[in-house]
């Protein structure tokens, strides 16, 4: 027994050490000198001999001791890729405002070579993934952005803060709470030299997620916003309809819960309180504050004639009245 414990204990200690090391991983931006070395090495591997291209690449990295931010270094890496390789330039050019989003370069997600004519090393592939993922996230294409960003290795890129921030944005918007909190933790706690603007937004996002409760009005509001985004992008398919159904189901549950609380606390007594409750209930079925006529609510045009959820006016009025009476807005 003693021999067994003597053998197992070191294994346990090794396992603990590995887990602690993984948890304490620190992500640091690449300094300009190291990024320059990697970029020029990539250019050499590409076999570039054109003098004009080599001069342009050289100018990109002629910083003369200038202190560059991680964002500046990333931009120089991307420009180097586009200068030295036509296929990399096609990927970057595809991420332009005038190009339909359906044409975004999916080949950068592939773990093996997705390009047609050249072998892309990991330095180029990882940074093109980050560039494309950020492009998609900035255009609210959060699902596609995550598809790209999850394939990025933050240890291989020059700007890990940008990676974790963009990924957290996508996960926050898609209500992937656990994933978003993990990404925000890596950004705020495990990444060095994070820009202040990233920190400020990240702290707000983490607080927002920590306060968010399942099946709450806050969750409903976020899902409504997500449906509006989807419809604005012309996405009214099954996924959007599923979210709409979840919204209606949650609202029904909230309304039922409130009605049960009201009926349970009434006590069956008459008098002024009973009359007020009865009057309030009747108003809840027929009108909404600010409506032009009984049973009418303002409809918001968000670019899709089906609207979100397609709630009947009476149903929408009932939901709004219950929410306004029992869940007043913060002051």
C-alpha positions in Angstrom: 0.0 0.0 0.0 2.8 2.4 0.8 4.5 1.7 -2.6 1.2 2.5 -4.4 0.6 5.7 -2.6 4.2 6.7 -3.1 3.8 6.2 -6.9 0.4 7.8 -7.1 1.2 11.0 -5.2 3.8 12.3 -7.7 1.3 11.7 -10.5 -1.3 13.6 -8.7 1.1 16.5 -8.0 2.0 16.5 -11.7 -1.6 16.6 -12.7 -2.3 19.5 -10.4 0.7 21.4 -11.6 -0.4 21.0 -15.2 -3.9 22.2 -14.4 -2.6 25.2 -12.5 -0.2 26.0 -15.3 -3.1 25.9 -17.9 -5.3 28.1 -15.7 -2.5 30.6 -15.2 -1.7 30.9 -18.9 -0.7 34.5 -19.7 -1.1 36.0 -23.2 1.3 38.8 -24.1 1.3 40.8 -27.3 4.3 40.3 -29.6 6.7 43.2 -29.6 7.4 44.9 -33.0 10.9 43.4 -33.3 9.7 39.8 -32.9 6.7 40.4 -35.2 9.0 41.9 -37.8 11.3 38.9 -37.7 8.4 36.5 -38.1 6.8 38.5 -40.9 10.1 38.8 -42.9 10.8 35.1 -42.3 7.4 34.4 -43.8 8.2 36.6 -46.8 11.4 34.7 -47.4 9.6 31.4 -47.2 7.2 32.6 -49.9 10.2 33.1 -52.1 9.4 36.7 -52.9 12.1 38.3 -55.2 10.2 41.3 -56.6 12.3 44.3 -55.6 9.3 46.7 -55.3 7.4 44.3 -53.0 10.5 43.8 -50.8 10.9 47.5 -50.5 7.3 48.0 -49.5 7.6 45.3 -46.9 10.7 46.9 -45.6 9.0 50.3 -45.2 6.2 48.6 -43.2 8.8 47.6 -40.6 11.0 50.6 -40.7 9.8 51.8 -37.3 13.1 53.3 -36.1 12.6 52.5 -32.4 9.0 53.7 -32.5 6.7 52.2 -29.9 3.9 50.3 -31.6 0.7 49.2 -30.0 -0.4 45.6 -30.6 -3.1 46.9 -33.0 -0.4 48.7 -35.0 1.7 45.5 -35.1 -1.3 43.5 -36.3 -2.0 46.0 -39.1 1.6 45.8 -40.3 1.4 42.0 -40.2 -1.8 42.0 -42.3 -0.3 44.5 -44.8 2.8 42.4 -45.1 0.7 39.3 -45.9 -1.2 41.2 -48.6 2.0 42.7 -50.1 3.8 39.4 -50.4 1.0 37.0 -51.4 -1.8 37.4 -53.9 -4.0 34.8 -52.2 -3.7 36.4 -48.8 -4.6 39.7 -50.5 -7.8 38.1 -51.9 -8.8 37.1 -48.4 -8.3 40.7 -47.1 -10.0 42.2 -50.1 -13.0 40.0 -49.6 -13.6 41.7 -46.2 -14.7 45.0 -47.7 -18.0 46.9 -47.2 -19.0 46.7 -50.8 -18.6 42.9 -51.0 -21.7 40.8 -50.1 -21.2 39.2 -46.7 -22.1 35.8 -48.1 -18.7 35.8 -49.9 -16.6 36.0 -46.7 -13.5 33.7 -47.1 -14.4 30.5 -45.3 -11.2 28.8 -46.4 -9.3 30.5 -43.6 -11.1 28.3 -41.0 -9.7 25.1 -42.4 -7.1 23.4 -40.2 -5.3 22.2 -43.4 -4.4 24.2 -46.4 -7.6 25.7 -47.8 -6.0 27.9 -50.5 -5.7 26.7 -54.0 -2.1 27.4 -55.0 0.2 27.7 -52.0 0.9 26.2 -48.6 -0.1 28.7 -45.9 1.9 28.4 -42.7 0.4 29.0 -39.3 1.7 32.5 -38.9 -0.3 33.7 -42.0 -3.3 31.5 -41.4 -3.8 32.5 -37.7 -3.6 36.3 -38.5 -5.9 36.0 -41.4 -8.4 34.2 -39.2 -8.2 37.0 -36.7 -8.7 39.6 -39.4 -11.7 37.9 -40.9 -13.3 37.1 -37.5 -13.0 40.7 -36.5 -14.5 41.9 -39.8 -17.5 39.6 -39.3 -18.0 40.6 -35.7 -17.9 44.3 -36.5 -20.7 43.7 -39.0 -22.8 41.8 -36.4 -22.3 38.5 -38.1 -21.6 36.9 -34.7 -22.3 33.3 -35.7 -19.9 33.4 -38.6 -17.3 35.4 -36.6 -17.3 32.7 -33.8 -16.8 30.0 -36.4 -13.6 31.7 -37.4 -12.4 32.9 -34.0 -12.7 29.5 -32.3 -10.0 28.3 -34.8 -7.5 31.0 -33.7 -4.7 30.1 -31.3 -4.2 33.2 -29.1 -0.6 32.1 -28.4 0.3 32.5 -32.0 -1.0 35.9 -32.8 0.5 39.3 -32.2 -2.6 40.9 -30.6 -4.3 38.4 -28.2 -6.3 41.2 -26.6 -8.1 41.9 -29.9 -8.9 38.2 -30.2 -10.4 37.8 -26.8 -12.3 41.0 -27.0 -13.9 40.2 -30.4 -14.7 36.7 -29.3 -16.3 37.9 -26.0 -18.4 40.4 -28.0 -19.8 37.6 -30.1 -20.5 35.2 -27.2 -22.1 38.0 -25.2 -24.4 39.0 -28.0 -25.4 35.3 -28.7 -26.0 34.8 -24.9 -23.3 32.1 -24.7 -22.9 33.1 -21.0 -20.3 30.6 -19.9 -18.1 31.0 -23.0 -18.3 34.8 -22.8 -17.3 34.9 -19.1 -14.3 32.6 -19.9 -13.2 34.9 -22.8 -13.7 38.0 -20.6 -11.7 36.4 -17.8 -8.8 35.6 -20.3 -9.0 39.2 -21.5 -9.1 41.0 -18.1 -7.1 38.6 -16.0 -4.7 36.7 -18.2 -3.8 39.1 -21.0 -1.1 41.8 -20.8 -1.3 45.3 -22.1 -5.0 45.3 -22.8 -6.2 48.7 -24.2 -8.3 50.7 -21.7 -11.2 50.8 -24.1 -11.3 47.0 -24.2 -11.1 46.9 -20.4 -13.9 49.3 -19.9 -16.3 47.4 -22.2 -15.2 44.0 -20.9 -15.9 45.0 -17.3 -19.4 46.1 -18.3 -20.1 42.9 -20.3 -18.9 40.7 -17.4 -21.1 42.5 -14.9 -24.0 42.3 -17.3 -23.6 38.6 -17.7 -23.1 37.9 -14.0 -26.4 39.8 -13.2 -28.4 38.1 -16.0 -30.8 35.5 -14.9 -32.4 32.7 -16.9 -36.0 33.2 -18.0 -35.8 36.9 -16.9 -37.0 40.1 -18.6 -33.3 40.9 -19.1 -32.8 37.7 -21.1 -36.0 38.4 -23.0 -34.8 41.9 -24.0 -31.5 40.5 -25.2 -33.2 37.8 -27.3 -35.5 40.5 -28.8 -32.4 42.5 -29.8 -30.9 39.4 -31.3 -34.0 38.7 -33.3 -34.0 42.2 -34.6 -30.4 41.8 -35.6 -31.2 38.6 -37.5 -34.2 40.1 -39.3 -32.1 43.2 -40.2 -29.6 40.8 -41.8 -32.5 39.1 -43.7 -32.4 36.0 -41.5 -35.9 34.9 -40.8 -35.3 31.1 -40.9 -35.7 28.3 -38.4 -33.0 29.6 -35.9 -34.7 33.0 -35.7 -38.2 31.5 -35.4 -36.8 29.3 -32.6 -35.6 32.4 -30.7 -39.0 34.0 -31.2 -40.8 31.0 -29.8 -38.5 31.1 -26.7 -39.3 34.8 -26.2 -43.0 34.1 -26.3 -42.7 31.1 -24.0 -40.7 33.1 -21.5 -43.1 36.0 -21.5 -46.0 33.6 -21.0 -44.2 32.1 -18.0 -43.5 35.5 -16.5 -47.1 36.6 -17.0 -48.5 33.5 -15.4 -46.1 33.8 -12.4 -47.2 37.4 -11.8 -50.9 36.5 -12.1 -50.5 33.7 -9.6 -48.7 36.0 -7.2 -51.5 38.6 -7.6 -54.3 36.1 -7.1 -52.6 34.5 -4.2 -52.1 37.8 -2.3 -55.6 39.1 -2.9 -57.2 37.2 0.0 -60.6 37.3 -1.6 -61.6 40.5 0.2 -63.7 43.3 -1.3 -63.4 47.0 -0.9 -61.3 49.6 -2.7 -58.3 47.3 -3.2 -60.4 44.7 -4.9 -62.0 47.2 -7.2 -58.5 48.6 -8.1 -57.3 45.2 -9.0 -60.3 44.5 -11.1 -60.0 47.8 -12.9 -56.3 47.2 -13.5 -57.0 43.8 -14.9 -59.5 45.1 -17.4 -57.2 47.8 -18.6 -54.5 45.2 -19.1 -56.6 43.3 -21.5 -57.7 46.3 -23.6 -55.1 49.1 -23.7 -51.5 50.1 -23.4 -50.3 53.3 -22.0 -49.7 55.7 -25.0 -51.9 53.6 -27.4 -54.2 55.5 -29.7 -57.1 53.1 -29.2 -58.0 50.1 -27.1 -56.1 47.0 -28.0 -53.6 48.8 -30.3 -49.9 48.9 -29.9 -47.2 50.6 -31.9 -45.5 48.2 -34.3 -41.8 48.7 -35.0 -40.7 48.3 -38.6 -37.4 46.4 -38.5 -37.2 45.5 -42.2 -39.3 42.3 -42.1 -43.0 42.4 -42.6 -43.5 39.3 -40.4 -42.3 41.3 -37.4 -40.7 39.5 -34.4 -42.9 36.8 -32.9 -46.0 38.0 -34.7 -47.8 38.5 -31.5 -51.5 39.3 -31.6 -52.2 42.9 -30.5 -54.2 41.7 -27.4 -51.3 39.4 -26.4 -48.7 42.1 -26.8 -50.8 44.6 -24.9 -51.3 42.1 -22.0 -47.5 41.4 -21.9 -46.6 45.0 -21.9 -49.0 46.0 -19.2 -48.0 43.2 -16.9 -44.3 44.1 -17.4 -44.9 47.8 -16.8 -47.0 47.3 -13.7 -44.8 44.7 -12.0 -41.3 45.3 -13.3 -40.8 49.1 -13.5 -37.8 50.4 -15.2 -34.7 51.3 -13.1 -34.5 54.9 -12.1 
